[in-house]
Every structure is written in structure tokens, then in C-alpha cells.
Amino acid sequence: MASEESNENRKERFKAMTSADRKALIRAKMKDQGLQEGSGVPGKDLSSYDQDEIWDLIQVTSCLPEIQTKDNESKGS
């Protein structure tokens, strides 16, 4: 059994990694779980989404105060 690592130690180790190392780790974990990079919807790539609809959703969610409050609280931590 692997040794237990505290959340704080895991975060510090992750932050110390290079961007390429973090990407490789994430890709390896995805592969272990049988996941592939992409949109998450089988048979649908990102280019098939309606870009106008995506932009509309981004604009709508940016207006919701509960999302803005959660975002600001997490930045202040």
C-alpha cells in the first residue's frame, strides 16, 4: 500500500512540478481511469460546439452574484 500523503504535502509537491510534469501526471491518471482528453462527450469534439452558445453561457454565469462571491473568496485564500 502506498504511503499516505497529507493534502498540504500533495499540494506542495504538485506546485513544485513543472507544467510539463503536471500535464504528464494528469494524463497518466486519466489513462489509468480509462479517460481520454477532450470534451468529455463521446463522439463529440470541442470544435462541434456552438461558439455563440458558449459565449452566451459565459456571459450569463459572469452575472450571477453567487458565482462571483465564491470566485472572490477562493482568490483571497
Secondary structure, 3 states (H helix, E strand, C coil): CCCCCCHHHHHHHHHHCCHHHHHHHHHHHHHHCCCCCCCCCCCCCHHHCCHHHHHHHHHHHHCCHHHHHHHHHHHHC
